[in-house]
Amino acid sequence: MNVLQISVAAIPFLVALMSRTGKAIAPCLLASIFTVLLGEEPHRAVVAWCIGMLIAAVALRERLRAG
């Protein structure tokens, strides 16, 4: 994997950091790690990345909704 692919894989983790929700950071970090590890199998990597983005997006939405 090159630097661009690793950067894209880290997006769920970075979005979870913006949400500042401890419950979302760990699953998004795991999803990002699985995305990097499954980089040779694109379909599985996309599924892991999408799950991580879903978790991160919900956490960020809840933070914005709360204030």
C-alpha positions in Angstrom: 0.0 0.0 0.0 1.2 3.5 -0.7 0.9 6.6 1.4 -2.3 7.7 -0.3 -4.1 4.4 0.4 -3.0 4.5 4.0 -4.2 8.1 4.3 -7.6 7.1 3.0 -7.8 4.1 5.3 -7.2 6.4 8.3 -10.1 8.7 7.5 -12.6 6.9 9.8 -10.2 7.1 12.7 -9.6 10.8 12.1 -13.3 11.6 11.9 -13.8 9.7 15.1 -11.1 11.8 16.8 -13.1 14.9 15.7 -16.2 13.5 17.4 -14.3 13.2 20.7 -16.3 10.2 21.7 -14.2 7.5 23.4 -16.7 4.8 22.4 -16.2 5.5 18.7 -12.5 5.9 18.6 -11.5 2.3 19.2 -13.9 0.7 16.7 -12.8 3.2 14.0 -9.2 2.6 14.7 -9.8 -1.2 14.3 -11.7 -0.6 11.1 -8.8 1.5 9.8 -6.3 -1.2 10.7 -8.4 -3.9 9.0 -8.7 -1.7 5.9 -4.9 -1.5 5.7 -4.4 -5.2 6.4 -7.0 -6.1 3.8 -5.6 -3.7 1.2 -4.7 -6.6 -1.1 -8.4 -7.7 -1.2 -10.2 -4.5 -2.3 -13.8 -5.7 -1.7 -13.1 -6.6 1.9 -11.1 -3.5 2.5 -14.0 -1.3 1.2 -16.4 -3.1 3.6 -14.1 -2.5 6.6 -13.7 1.2 5.5 -17.4 1.7 5.1 -18.2 0.3 8.5 -15.6 2.5 10.1 -17.0 5.6 8.3 -20.5 4.7 9.4 -19.5 4.5 13.0 -17.5 7.7 12.8 -20.2 9.6 11.0 -22.8 8.7 13.6 -20.4 9.7 16.4 -19.7 13.1 14.7 -23.4 13.7 14.1 -24.2 13.1 17.7 -21.4 15.5 18.8 -22.8 18.2 16.5 -26.3 17.5 17.7 -25.4 17.8 21.3 -23.8 21.2 20.9 
